[in-house]
Amino acid sequence: MGFFTGDKMNIGNQSIEIRPIDDNEWEDAMGLAWRTFLRFEGDVYSAEGIRNFRDFITDQTLRRMFLAGEYKVYGAFYRGQIVGVVSLRNKEHVSLLFVDENYHKNGIGRRLLEILKCFEQSIGGYRLTVHSSPYAVGFYHKVGFVDTNIEQLKDGIAYTPMSWIF
């Protein structure tokens, strides 16, 4: 299938479909982000940081931006269930990247970023940025992102600014 209609990858004998999410999949995508955040990052954030992350993924303005096509969200699906999610803000900033813990280390996160890279190239861009959580810094380095500053703390959320130029 073409990029804009979807993409498939295999993990062993499992077929994973990667495509833009539909409006009716928004809650599942944000639910996956929330569960994964709590499992892998919640213990290193303050109550303020946890609250601010929850507020971000439940913000109705963000959802309206998604519905208007201004906030791109792609999902990785296995047997109809979302197992990974990535979002793109302002055509260059990765604001969410989460993979269900049962699917870690299978290339889903990397493939979701490649989808964004293809999208950026198709509209003439050559850079993706991210504010990496402490948990994901190693992953982002592994796929080609480089730090653009030291770890920051804003509104209770620790992150390292990074960029991937391609």
N, C-alpha and C positions, 0 to 999 in steps of 0.2 A: 504494500500500500504506500501511497505517497506521504510525504511529511505532514501536510496539513490535514489529511484524513486519518492518519494514525500510523503507527509503527509497531512492529512485533520483534520480540527478542525471546530467546529460549534460555531457560535455566534447567539444565538436564533435559528431562522430557516435558517440562512445563513451559507453556507458551504464555508470555507476558505481553499484553497489548499496551502501548503507550500512545496517548491521544489527549487532546484538550478535554477537560471535564465539561459536563453538561450542568445546567443550572440545578437540576435535581440531584446532582452529586456533590454540590458545595458542602453540605453539612457533613457528609462522610469524609471528604477531603480535609476539612478543618478538624474533624474528630480525630483523624489519623495524626495530624500535626500535634494536637493537644496531648493525646495518649503518649506519643513518642517523645515529645518535649518533657512530660512529667517523668517518664521512665529513664531518660538518659541525661536530662539537663536540670530537672526540677530541684534536685538536691544541692546544686551549686548556686542557685539563684535565691535572692532574698524574697520575702513575701511580696514586696513591691514589684520585683522583676517578674514573678509568676503572675501576679495580677495584671501587669502591663502586657505580658504576652497573651494572656487569655482575652484581654480587652481588644488587642490587635486582631486576633482571628475571629472574634465575634462582632467586630465593628460593621455596622450596616453601611457606612460609607464605602468601605472596602468591597462589600458585596455589590453595591450599586456600580462601582468602578468595574468589577468583574462582568456584570450584566451588560454594561456599556462597551465592553471590549477593551477597556483601558488597563485592565489588570489580568494578565494571562496566567492561567493555571492549567497544568498538564498533570495527568494521572497515569500511574502504572497499574494495570488491572490484571488480576489472575482469577479466572473463572467468575468474572463479573464483580469481584471484590477489589476495592482500591487497596494497593499495597505500597504505593509510593506517590508522592506529590511534590511538585516544584512550581514556584510562581515567579513571575517576572513583573517588576514594577518599572515604569518609566523606560521601557524598552531595553534596559541594561542591568537592572539590579535584581539579583536573586533574593527575594524576601522570605521565602520558605523553601526548604528542601528536607523532606522527611521520608524515611522508608521504614515500614513495619519491621520490628525487630526480628521477626521470623524470616525475613528476606534480606537481612544485612549481608554484606560481603558476596553478593551475587551480581554486581554490576548495575543494579537498578539506578542507584544514585548517579553514577557516571553517565548512564544512558539518558537519564532525564536532563542532565546538564548538556549533553550533546544535542538534544532536541532544541534547547534554547540557543545553543551555538549556531545551529542550522538556521533557526529563525532570525537571529541577529544578522547573519551573513546575507540572508534573503532580503533584508531591508537596509543593508549597507553598513551595519554596525560591526565593530571589531573588538568589542570589549564587554565583559561581564564583570560586575562587582558583587560583593557579598559582605555582610557583617557576620562572620563566622562565630558560632558559639564555641566555648572552650572545648567541648566534646568533639566538634567537627573539624577543628583546625588541621589535624593530620590528614583527614580525607581530602580537604580542599587542596592542601599542598600536593598530595599524591596525584590529583587530576590536573594540576597545572596552575593553580592560583598562587599568587605571591602576596605577602603582607605589604600593605601600603602604609601601615602605622602600627604602633604597639597596641596591646589590648586596651580597650576603652570600657568605661562603665557609664551608662546613661539610663536613667529611670529604673535602676535596679537590674539592668540587663548588661552582662559582660559580653563583649564581642571584639574580634580582631578584624579591622577593615582589610579587605583583600580585593585583588583584581586579577582577571584572566584575560590577557591580550592574545588575540589569535588572528 
